[in-house]
Amino acid sequence: WHDFDPVQIEAELASIKSSLNINSIRIFTPSKGDFDSFIIYHNWDPWYLTDGSINPLYLNRIKSLLTIAAKLGIRVQLELVHNVNITDMDFTNQSFIHPGSIQEAFYLKYLDSLISQLKGDPTILSFEIGNEMLVYCPINCSQTSWYEPQVLSFIKRMVNRIRSLDVNHLI
């Protein structure tokens, strides 16, 4: 997202559409933890503003990508929360993003800032919350734990927020 080049992206999407005969793509937006290391290492602009909303720079790049995809007849599944952020887990108290928490407010603000801008875009095929969020091997690869019900609760709250903002797209 930092090195976004619309000309290159259009060429790549046109190429894969032609060679693979695709009509949709899945696009990840980074988790807070994923992108923070790039911000520090490369001095990139942050993806998330301090309140959780998306940086307008990256929002405009998402919109540009959607415009390119629409031009090529490609629909987009947009993943809104990629995995979990390890800092959102409290291992000592076995907890993960409780309702009403600061972390929840952060992610709700993120969804508000994105969905309000994208809800009318017909290029969006669907929104996705998380990517394999229910599997976190240090906790639950071999057994169930405290983690699953809390993550499911978080996912449900995020889905409910998306649905309250956009009744037309798949989630």
Secondary structure, DSSP 8 states (H G I E B T S, - for coil): -TT--HHHHHHHHHHHHHHH---EEEEE---HHHHHHHHHHH----SB-TTS-B-HHHHHHHHHHHHHHHHHT-EEEEEEE-S--GGGEETTTTEE--TT-HHHHHHHHHHHHHHHHHTT-TTEEEEEE-SSTT--HHHHSSS--SHHHHHHHHHHHHHHHHHHH-SSSB-
